[in-house]
Amino acid sequence: MLYTKSILKAKEPLDGIRISVMSRHTLNDGKTPHPNITKDSYDEWLKILAPSDGLVGDYYKRILGRDLFSIYYLEEIRESEKKIEVEKLAMRALETDITLLCIEIEPEFCHRKLLAEECRSYFPNRLQVIHK
């Protein structure tokens, strides 16, 4: 099972392995450590699956809207090196519960949701995804 939720939400037994897919664990300035994100907030950090710094920067500067951000992020994770990591993540989620984490509180628009759906595309009939 593959779950998604905010890294700021409390750990729950059903989370399984909590994996941060954020590029950094800072406030919006990109430098100051986020006071509510500690090493205890996640079990693993797969930085490679985070949106690139340029993509995040363009989104926060409002150069890119949600639609273009989504298109560019999906292009990034479909690249050879990242694509391999996405497929490995999907295979792991068939064997054990995994929760993908990012800073967004709600799952309606966040890259963790896009990543989870990309994982499901590898095993559409076997991998269940739940957005918390």
VENRA-V435496 format. One record per residue. N is the residue number from 1. SS is DSSP state (@ for helix, = for strand, . for the rest). PSI is psi in whole degrees, 0 to 359 (999 if undefined). Layout:
{{N;SS;PSI} {N;SS;PSI}}
//
This chain:
{{1;.;140} {2;=;121} {3;=;161} {4;=;145} {5;=;171} {6;=;140} {7;.;343} {8;.;348} {9;.;151} {10;.;150} {11;.;145} {12;.;150} {13;@;326} {14;@;354} {15;@;331} {16;.;225} {17;=;121} {18;=;119} {19;=;118} {20;=;132} {21;.;38} {22;.;152} {23;.;332} {24;.;160} {25;.;63} {26;=;173} {27;.;177} {28;.;345} {29;.;349} {30;.;1} {31;.;317} {32;.;122} {33;=;137} {34;.;124} {35;.;339} {36;.;5} {37;.;111} {38;.;175} {39;@;337} {40;@;349} {41;@;340} {42;.;160} {43;.;325} {44;=;158} {45;=;108} {46;.;75} {47;@;330} {48;@;335} {49;@;4} {50;.;154} {51;.;149} {52;.;156} {53;@;319} {54;@;320} {55;@;315} {56;@;316} {57;@;315} {58;@;326} {59;@;312} {60;@;332} {61;.;0} {62;.;26} {63;.;325} {64;.;138} {65;.;180} {66;@;318} {67;@;312} {68;@;321} {69;@;312} {70;@;315} {71;@;312} {72;@;323} {73;@;316} {74;@;323} {75;@;318} {76;@;314} {77;@;355} {78;.;3} {79;.;161} {80;@;304} {81;@;315} {82;@;324} {83;@;319} {84;@;318} {85;@;322} {86;@;316} {87;@;319} {88;@;318} {89;@;317} {90;@;318} {91;@;319} {92;@;321} {93;@;342} {94;@;333} {95;@;330} {96;.;155} {97;.;133} {98;=;140} {99;=;122} {100;=;134} {101;=;138} {102;=;180} {103;.;332} {104;.;134} {105;.;312} {106;.;146} {107;.;357} {108;.;315} {109;.;104} {110;.;157} {111;@;336} {112;@;326} {113;@;316} {114;@;317} {115;@;315} {116;@;318} {117;@;326} {118;@;319} {119;@;316} {120;@;330} {121;@;338} {122;@;327} {123;.;65} {124;.;332} {125;.;355} {126;.;331} {127;.;119} {128;.;138} {129;=;132} {130;=;126} {131;=;119} {132;.;999}}
//
